Amino acid sequence: MKYTIPAKTTIGHIHLKVSDLKQALEFYCDLLGFELMTTYGEQAAFISAGGYHHHIGLNTWFSKDSEPAPRNKSGLFHTAILLPSRKDLAELFQRLYDHNYPLTGASDHGVSEALYLDDPDGNGVELYWDRPKKDWPSKEDGSLDMYTKPLDLKSLLAELK
């Protein structure tokens, strides 16, 4: 019998190599709103949402003052940060807009809506919310019918009214 990982399994945290810890903290904490939980000197920091020990680790152990990794090489495509609601995504979009932070994309995937951007080190970041499972599109055979369409940003911002 084929092994299946338990359904309630989650991904606890990611740990990113960054070139400048201060710059990374400005992005993840000051702009995106994560909380700084602890630091290891001037080389590493651990940040979270809601007081968890850490959702994201940031370090310069092997990457201080380095260039971003080449896009056409193997490695992390993006980190996906799941927000609780569409309104939360709208609030973060407004914050990014107010700070003139560039997006690399904005998509409706049927199951979710997502904003895409790069952190200061060129690491891809997806900010998204999931639609309720009952609203996920499906094919005739019952499998998911995910797609990529442009996200209606005006509709997203209407969540703030």
Legacy VTK file of the C-alpha trace (Angstrom):
# vtk DataFile Version 3.0
C-alpha trace
ASCII
DATASET POLYDATA
POINTS 161 float
0.000 0.000 0.000
1.285 3.453 -0.926
2.086 5.710 2.043
0.089 8.950 2.281
1.260 11.761 4.540
-1.357 12.583 7.234
-4.071 14.999 6.051
-3.530 17.415 8.955
0.185 17.831 8.158
1.250 21.460 7.788
4.458 23.201 6.822
5.744 24.799 10.004
8.273 27.331 8.732
10.697 28.309 6.036
14.254 29.511 6.491
15.649 31.922 3.909
19.215 32.937 3.142
19.303 36.728 2.799
22.056 39.171 1.917
21.112 41.909 4.395
19.221 41.033 7.590
18.104 44.598 8.303
16.679 44.967 4.793
14.903 41.596 5.055
13.365 42.572 8.419
12.161 45.873 6.966
10.344 43.918 4.230
8.902 41.045 6.268
8.185 42.927 9.522
7.763 46.611 8.668
5.986 46.114 5.322
4.237 42.724 5.551
3.615 42.941 9.302
5.306 39.838 10.715
6.466 40.040 14.345
10.139 39.725 15.287
10.363 36.890 17.829
14.116 36.680 18.392
17.491 37.286 16.808
20.785 35.414 16.865
23.191 38.313 17.013
23.299 40.217 13.736
23.205 37.091 11.579
19.723 35.599 11.998
16.182 36.510 12.961
12.995 34.543 13.508
9.629 36.119 12.746
6.007 35.023 13.040
2.338 35.798 12.764
0.381 35.663 16.011
3.219 34.825 18.398
4.220 31.407 17.020
7.934 30.740 17.682
8.652 31.366 13.997
7.102 31.014 10.598
10.097 32.477 8.778
13.766 32.265 9.647
16.128 34.744 7.991
19.895 34.377 8.050
23.091 35.697 6.482
25.258 32.736 7.522
26.289 31.884 3.940
24.803 34.799 2.029
25.816 38.127 3.590
26.127 40.822 0.905
25.543 38.260 -1.867
23.696 38.673 -5.149
20.225 37.143 -5.625
20.161 33.539 -6.833
19.735 33.224 -10.622
16.083 32.792 -11.666
16.926 30.047 -14.167
18.521 27.681 -11.621
17.003 25.123 -9.275
15.772 26.444 -5.954
12.795 27.963 -4.223
10.189 29.378 -6.633
8.233 31.254 -3.982
7.087 31.188 -0.400
3.294 31.143 -0.125
1.795 33.003 2.831
-1.829 32.022 3.485
-3.967 34.845 4.887
-7.193 34.161 6.815
-9.573 36.131 4.570
-10.044 38.067 1.353
-10.225 41.267 3.393
-6.794 40.505 4.872
-5.415 40.112 1.338
-7.052 43.415 0.365
-5.506 45.195 3.355
-2.057 43.887 2.484
-2.535 44.843 -1.179
-3.468 48.382 -0.105
-0.368 48.504 2.120
1.888 47.401 -0.728
0.244 49.938 -3.045
0.660 52.739 -0.481
4.371 51.878 -0.176
4.842 51.696 -3.968
6.027 48.098 -3.619
5.951 46.407 -7.039
3.939 43.273 -7.698
5.144 40.635 -10.135
1.612 39.282 -10.601
-1.958 39.072 -9.302
-3.993 35.949 -10.088
-7.301 34.248 -9.489
-6.709 30.475 -9.359
-10.315 29.467 -8.722
-9.404 27.906 -5.376
-7.574 31.037 -4.239
-6.662 34.624 -5.070
-3.017 35.641 -4.932
-0.613 38.555 -5.117
2.966 37.882 -6.204
6.056 39.934 -5.410
9.757 39.532 -4.714
11.477 40.243 -1.410
14.633 42.419 -1.450
16.768 39.334 -2.206
14.668 38.306 -5.183
12.910 35.476 -3.323
9.398 35.044 -4.693
6.551 35.672 -2.251
2.906 34.706 -2.794
0.316 36.347 -0.540
-3.022 34.569 -0.881
-6.313 33.504 0.643
-8.223 30.309 -0.069
-11.849 30.355 -1.082
-14.044 28.022 0.990
-13.538 24.447 -0.217
-17.217 24.178 -1.227
-16.586 26.963 -3.787
-13.550 25.375 -5.436
-14.136 24.761 -9.154
-14.192 21.159 -10.250
-14.160 19.208 -13.495
-16.859 16.727 -14.487
-14.792 13.897 -12.964
-14.680 15.730 -9.589
-10.999 16.728 -9.761
-9.988 20.337 -9.181
-10.296 22.744 -12.079
-7.616 25.236 -11.088
-6.704 27.994 -13.506
-4.800 31.263 -13.672
-6.805 34.348 -14.580
-6.067 38.000 -13.811
-7.138 38.976 -10.290
-9.820 41.668 -10.198
-7.979 44.182 -8.012
-10.914 46.635 -7.907
-13.123 43.864 -6.517
-10.408 42.971 -4.025
-10.151 46.576 -2.808
-13.952 46.732 -2.451
-13.457 44.432 0.573
-12.099 47.474 2.428
-15.325 49.473 2.150
LINES 1 162
161 0 1 2 3 4 5 6 7 8 9 10 11 12 13 14 15 16 17 18 19 20 21 22 23 24 25 26 27 28 29 30 31 32 33 34 35 36 37 38 39 40 41 42 43 44 45 46 47 48 49 50 51 52 53 54 55 56 57 58 59 60 61 62 63 64 65 66 67 68 69 70 71 72 73 74 75 76 77 78 79 80 81 82 83 84 85 86 87 88 89 90 91 92 93 94 95 96 97 98 99 100 101 102 103 104 105 106 107 108 109 110 111 112 113 114 115 116 117 118 119 120 121 122 123 124 125 126 127 128 129 130 131 132 133 134 135 136 137 138 139 140 141 142 143 144 145 146 147 148 149 150 151 152 153 154 155 156 157 158 159 160
